[in-house]
Amino acid sequence: SFELRFANSYVLWDHAGRIWQETTRLSPSATVSNAVPNKIVMRDGPIDLTVEPNRVVVQLFDRARLKDIPAVAAAFTQMVASTLELTEYTRIGLRMIYWKVFPTKEAAAEAAMGLGLLTVPEGRHFGVSGKPLNPEVAFRKEEGSKGFSIRIKAEGLEFKLELPYVWHTVAKSVAEVREVLSVDIDSYVEGTILPSTIAFEDWIGQTLHVIRRDADTFLGG
């Protein structure tokens, strides 16, 4: 997901209709998913376009469309920034979440431990023996205005959807837990960022390249 933050801009309430209109111009198939005073969400297939008084977020839920994100996010964000007449930003970030499914929680935990980022003493401790489950490691690094955070975790993701009984002849409810190893990386710039100093599409494309390149350092190549 791509996120742009800025000081609260309450003129969003006055310009919501124009943002909807301009969004459908940029993405003709986009529809309004949520519309309340403090949050507008437009959806275009697997892409969610969100505007709040202090941020813009573009989220992608289909990796096959990843190549489109720099241009889509840049056009939407630039349109919102222009509509709200933003004179500066406070944070710009790109967050990528990767995950791999494993057959058991033990297998997911073993994969996480195999990365060598976390050491757990072997043997019996606190009256308990056995292998680690749901290991997690997270940290942040910053240099000047730039930074990144990374979180690696073996966890169970719950997928649950309860459907009304009258639907039982056409669809089934879902209740499933998938054991995964997830890698959550957020690369960002914080501080006073002037619009004239950043080109959204170039920044997103370059940051996406850097995340892909450097993620292997933490994942054992």
N, C-alpha and C positions, 0 to 999 in steps of 0.2 A: 504494500500500500504506500501511496505517496501522501505526505501531509505538509501543509503550509499553515503556520500559526502567525497570528498578528494580534495587536491590541483589540479589545472588544469594539466591534463596529455594529452598533445597534440600528444603523440605517438598513441593515438586512431586512428588517420588518417592513420597511418602505419599498424595498426593491425585490421582494421575493418573486412577484409575478414576472418581472423582467428577467430574472435569473432563470425561471422555468422556461420562458419563451426563448431565450438565447441558448439554453441547453438543448432544446429540441431542434434548434437551427443547426447546432454543432453535431448532434446525434439524433436524427429524425425518429429513430425507434425508441428513444428514451421515454419513460413514463414516470410519473410521480409515485414513489413508494411510501413516503412519509412526509407530512407537511404540518408542522406545528411552529409556533412563533420562534422557538430557539433552534429549530433543526429542519432542514430541507434535505430529503434524500430522493435522488432521481436514479432510476435503474435502467441500464441498457444491456440486457442479457446478463453476462457474468460480471459486469462492471457496475459498481455503486458509486455515485457521485454525491458527496455530502457537503453541505455548507452549514456552519454554525457561526454565532457572532464572533468567535475568535479563531476559527480555523476552517480550512478546506481539506477534504480527504477524498482520495480516489482509491478504491479498493478493487482488486481483481481476484476472481475466484476460479479462473480457468487458465492454467499455465499456457495453453495453446495460443492465447491472445497476448502473451507477455510482450511480444515485439511491438504491439500497438500502443502500449501504455505510455511511453515517453510523449508521443504526439497527442494522445487523448488527454492525458493529465495536464500537459502544458496548455492546450487550448482551453480546457475548462477552467483551470486555475487562473490563467491570464484574463479570461472573461470575467470571473468573479472579482478579481483584484481591480479591474477597470470599473466594474459596476459599483463596487463599494468605495471606489476612489481611495484605495490604500496607498499610503505614502511610504510605508516601511513594513518589513516583516520581522518577526522575532525568532522564528525557527523554520527550517526546511529539512525534511527527513524522508528517507526511503527505507521501508521495512520489508524484509523478505522472510517468509516462514517456509522451511522445507520439512517434510516428514516422510518417514518410511515405516510401513506396517510390518509387524512381526507376529508370528503365530502365538506367542505367549509373552507375559510380562517379564519372565526370566530372560527370554531371548533379547527383548528390547533393552533390558538392563545390562546384559552382557555386552551388547553392541556399544552402549554408552560408555561403559567402563573400559572397553577396548580402545577408545580414543586416547587414553592416557592422560586425560585432563584432571582426573580425580583419583586419589589414592585412598583406599580403605584398608586398614590393618586386617589381616586374616586372623581367624580364630574366634573364640567365644567372648562376647563383650556384653555387658549389662544383662547377663544371664541368657543371652540369645546367640545362637550360631546360625550359619547359613549365609547365602550369597546376598549382596545388596539388591534391593528392589527400588524402582523409581529414582535412580540417582539423578542429580541435577547439579549443573554448574553454571554460574552466571557472573559476568563482570562487565565493567565499562572502562574505556580508555578515552582520554581527551587530550588534545593538543591545541592550545589557542581556542579558536571558535569551533573547531571541528571535533567530532567524536564518534564513537560507535559503542553499541552494547551488543552482547551476544549471550544467549541463553540456550543451553543444550539440556534436554530432559527426556527421560524415558517415562512415559505416562500412558494412562488409558483414556482415550477420547470416547465420550458417550454420545451416541446418536439416538435420539428418542423423539418419536412423533406419534402422538395419540390422536387417532381419527375418530369422529363420531360413529356410533354403532351403525347408523343407517348407511354408512359408506362401505361396510364390510364385504359387500358383494362385488365391489369394483376396485377396492384397494385395501391394503393391510397396514396396520400400525407398525412402526419400526422401533425396536429396542435392541441396540447393539453397542458393544464396547470394542474398540479396536486398540490394540497395544501398539504404540508407535514410539519412534525416536524422533523428536522434533528439534529443529535448529532454528532459532529466532534471532535474526540479525537486524539491527536498526542503525543506519548510518545517517548522520545529521550535521547541520551547521546551526549554531545558536548565536544570538547577539542582535545587533541592529543591522538588518540587511536591506539595502536600498534596491528598489525595483530595477534601477539602471545597472546594477552590478551582477545581475543573474539572469540567465536565459533558461527557463524551466526545462525545455526539452533537452538541451545539451547537458544540464546538470543531472537530470534523471538518467539519461543514457550512460553518462560517464560513471555515475555512482552504481548503477546496475552492473556495469562491467567490473568495477572494483570489488563489489560484493561477491560476484561469481568467481573472480580470480583469487581473492584472499580467503574465501570460505574453506577451500581445500587445506589451508594451513592448520585449521582446527579439526578437520575431519580426516586427517591422516592421508591426505592426497587422494 
